[in-house]
Amino acid sequence: MEVQGSLNLVGYGLSAIGGGVGVGLVFAAYINGVARQPEAQRVLQPIAFLGLALTEALAILGLVFAFVIGA
């Protein structure tokens, strides 16, 4: 029995872990910055959402590559 593309999905699983860690680091830095200077929330919030979007875009790109290479 031959399984095609299973190694690609394992690679995507590992990249999804990286995306989760990246989102955690982005929001940990955001919470730390707001806790230190609450008046900077308006400046830090868009930066945190931009970091979230870029981190998740890389995770979605990993999913796309896993399916494209596996085909």
N, C-alpha and C positions, 0 to 999 in steps of 0.2 A: 504494500500500500504506500503510495507516494503522496506527500502533502506538499502542495505548491504555495509559496508565499508566506509560510508561517513565520519565517525568520524576519520578514518585513514587519509583520505585526508585533513581534517582540521588540523590534527597534522602535516602533511607534509607541509602545507601552513605556519604554525607557524615556523617550522624549516627552511623553505626557507627564512623567514624574518631574522632569526638569521644568516644565511649564508651571506645575503646581508650586514648586519651590520658588520660582521666579515671582509668581503672584504673591506668595507669602512674604517675600523680601520687600516687594514694592509697598505693600500695605503696612508692613512692620515699620518701614522708614517713614511712611506717611503718618502713622499714629504717633511715632516717636517725635516727629517734627511738630505736630499739632499739640502734643502734650507739653513740649518745651515752650512753644510760642503759639498760644491759641489764636492770636490775631493774624497769623500767617495762613490760616486755613483756606482763605479765598485764593491764595497764590498756590498752595500745595495741592489742593484738590484736583484741578485740571491736569497737573503734572502726574499725579497718581493714576488718574484714569487713562492718560496717554500711555503710561508704563504698563498698565493692565492690558490695554488694547494691543500694544506691540508684543507683549509676552504671549498672549493668547493667539495672535496672528502667527507667531512662530510655531506654536503647537499645532494649529490647523494646517500650516504648511507641511509639517512633518507627517500629518495624516494623509495629505494629498500625495506626497512623495511615496508613502508606504503603498498606496493603491496603484500609483502610476508605475512604480518599479516592479511591483508584484504582478502586473498584468502581462 
